Amino acid sequence: MIKFFRRIRQSLLTENKIGQYLKYAIGEILLVVIGILIALQINNWNEVKKTEVKIKNSLVALRNDLIQDTLLITERKPFIIEQYQLNESLRARVAKSDATVDTLIHVMRDEFNPNWSVQIIYNRNAYNSLNQTGLIENLSDSLKANIKNFYNKKFSLNDRIEKTTNDYREKITTYVVTYTFGSTPIHDQGPLIDSLVWENIDPGHLAATFQGISNFKRILFTETKEELEYSLISSRSLIAQLNIYLNK
C-alpha cells in the first residue's frame, strides 16, 4: 500500500503536475489523520469495554461478599438475642423486691456468663478494591451513594461496638481476678477454688460488679444487635440494587 502511494507521488512529480500533487498530498495527510482518529476511537472503545468488565467483576464480587455477610449475620443473630435475653433475665431476677444476697450470689456464681460476643469479620475486599481502583466513581450516582453510605455507617457502628467491647473487657478483667463463675464448662475451676473464692465475699462489691458488667453487656449486645439488623436489611437492599444494575 505504501509503495502504491509512493508511485503515485513520483508519477505526479515526474509529470510536473504540482497542483495535483499538492491535492494528493493533502488527501493523503487527511487519510492518515482519519486513520489515527479511528485507531484512537477503537482504543478508547476497547478501554471503555475493559473498564466495564472490571466494574462488572467488582460488583459481582461485592454482591458475593454481601451474600456471605448475610449468611454470617443470620447464623450469629440468634446467639446474640439469646445472650441478650439471658442477661436481661438475670438482671430482672436480681432487681425483684424479694431478691436477697443469696440470689445475687447464685446468679453470679452459677449462671452469669461474662464472655462477650466476638464481632463478625465481614468481607471487605471487594469494597476496598472498588475504592482503591477508583472504579466506584464510574457507577451511577444512586448506586455509588448507596454503597458508600452503607459501608460508612457499617464501619461507624463497628467502631462503636469495638470501643464498647474494649471497655467491657476491662471490667471483665477485674471481675475474673476476683470471682469464679461456673456457667460454662470451659471455666470450671473445681470445688476447692470455688468455695474459697466465695467464702468471704463483700456483697456490696459483688452487687456493684454485677451492675457494672451487666450494664456494659446490655449495651454491648444492644449495639451488636443494632449493627446486625442494619447490616442484614441494608445488605439485602443493596444486593437487590446490584442485581438490577448487573442485569442491564
Summary of the structure (lengths in Angstrom):
residues: 248
radius of gyration: 35.0
end to end distance: 43.7
largest distance: 122.7
contacts: 657
relative contact order: 0.13
helix: 83%
strand: 0%
